[in-house]
Amino acid sequence: MSQKFPAFYPITQVCVVADPQKCPPSYDLLMRSKDKEADCDLWRESGMFKRYTRYLCFTRSFNIDNLQDNMVLVALQILNEKDFPPTGFTTIDKTLDSEEKAFRKKQLCVKMASRNSVSTAITDIVLLTKVKRPPEEYTLLGDINGILVCYKTGRVPPETQSFIHAANSIVANTTAAAASTAASTAAISNKITLRFVLFLDFLSLFCLL
């Protein structure tokens, strides 16, 4: 089953819609800017008789019954219209609802990775229409037709990864803790031995006197 998850969970899908009313269920619609609450239409150009709009959407939802196959968003890039996406990136080139061209003059590329193969991922995306600096803890990606795109990264919660991955993490942490305990025990033992040797030296010196 799928559901909407907390804001600190990784993003699992990104899409663009032409009609904001058709944003998919469980997706966040970026219709207003974070800094000014201004309209965040990413097309920003109207025809003579029709207004064309594009809105960015994303979701953190995933299939909790099949953790092994889940993907998370690990990188974003904004490219010029004729640029080729880097290796490992996929271009969002069509709107989800109308199958029209997603952006004008720009491309938005996403890179996904298996949830079990990464420890950090992108957890949030915000748009800015006035401020030129990203919010605290966010990174400025670039602009799409005058609107700044920023993203935030965070830790992938271990409980959202496969049981095998979680078990491996527990084993690794337990091993590290055991090694740390052994090192501490050895250090204490060395200190006791040194003090005992010093005591014997002092005792020998006392007997000679």
Secondary structure, 3 states (H helix, E strand, C coil): CCCCCCCCCCCCEEEEECCHHHCCCCCEEECECCCCCCECCCCCEECCCCEECCEEEEECCCCCCCHHHCEEEEEEEEEECCCCCCCCCEECCECCCCCCECCCCEEEEEEEEEHHHCCEEEEEEEEECCCCCCCCCEEEEEEECCEEEEEEEEECCHHHCCHHHHHHHHHHHHHHHHHHHHHHHHHHHHHHHHHHHHHHHHHHHHHHC
